[in-house]
Amino acid sequence: MEHQMINLEGIRSAERLIRPYLPKTPLVRCYPLEQLLNFAGRIFLKCENVQWTGSFKTRGAFNALLHLSPEERKRGAISRSSGNFAQALAYAGAALKVPTTLIMPSTAPQIKKENTERYGARIFLTEPDYLKQQEKVHEIVKVEKLTLLHPFNHHRVIEGAGTISLEIWEEIPTIAQYYCQIGGGGLMAGTATAFKSLNAAIEVTGVEPLGANDYCLSREEGTPVRIEKTDTIADGLLAPQVGDLPWPLLQQHVDKTMTVTDRNIRQAMKFLYEKMGMIIEPSGVVSFAALMAHPEKIKPRSDIACILSGGNVDRSSFFKWIAE
């Protein structure tokens, strides 16, 4: 699959396709952080935590399923996911009457496992080993001829994620800086491609947890680097390596990278809860954590947008983390 296939035209097409099924999410100005940083510009949060199934992943899931042929829809789709894409695909499958099968690690947050099951998906729990999960997926695909939909390394999934940028651009075409978390790279690949196509001057910053910083290491090496062991509370960003589809798009469109610690992530979760009443999962708050941890990187008097990519977190874990 050539990365040139992922472009603004494809993202706009995805936006038209998924619009009947999904709401536009709120773009909220974060006055508390502007005040804390004494910042003369404007900071906006794109609240994907209130998207159906509680994360941005639903966009890519719908776009991918809506592109299946009638025969493919009848047989069904399969994917592996630590939780957010699993829920998204299960929900989209239920809405479009496409059977879905999900391979999930047994360590996935309970809320994500329960929601995926509630939406009617068939679930197989495996040990939390990325390669073993992939093996299970391919084993089932071979026998049942299901369509494999990768949670970030699939061009329809990436296009779906890119629709977020179109919504932000519609409200703040003055955006000068964009912060986004990177796990497998699909969210950043789609949104950065859209933003740079709309205005090449927008500065794009990719953020990773320090315990899963494979893309930062990859940029230093100039080639994709795989991490043998990831270690962070941001369970949605544990992909050991960015996908081969996102990789060239990230290299083309990401201007800067930075990392945040789990402590930075917990501080950001606590800030958003106490100041704005938001419960955001660790992965969902990573780009916001970078704004808090590295205010010196912010351009003065600019309009900034960052993604709150999801809010699916066990409440007991959430309150334990923000108390630490």
Secondary structure, DSSP 8 states (H G I E B T S, - for coil): --GGG-SHHHHHHHHHHHTTTS----EEE-HHHHHHHT-SSEEEEEEGGGSGGGBTHHHHHHHHHHTS-HHHHHH-EEEE-SSHHHHHHHHHHHHHT--EEEEEETTS-HHHHHHHHHTT-EEEEE-S-HHHHHHHHHHHHHHH--EE--SSSSHHHHHHHHHHHHHHHHH-TTEEEEEEE-SSSHHHHHHHHHHHHH-TTSEEEEEEEGGG-HHHHHHHHTS----S----S-GGG--SS--TTHHHHHHHH--EEEEE-HHHHHHHHHHHHHHH-----TGGGHHHHHHHH-GGGS-TT-EEEEEE-B----HHHHHHHHH-
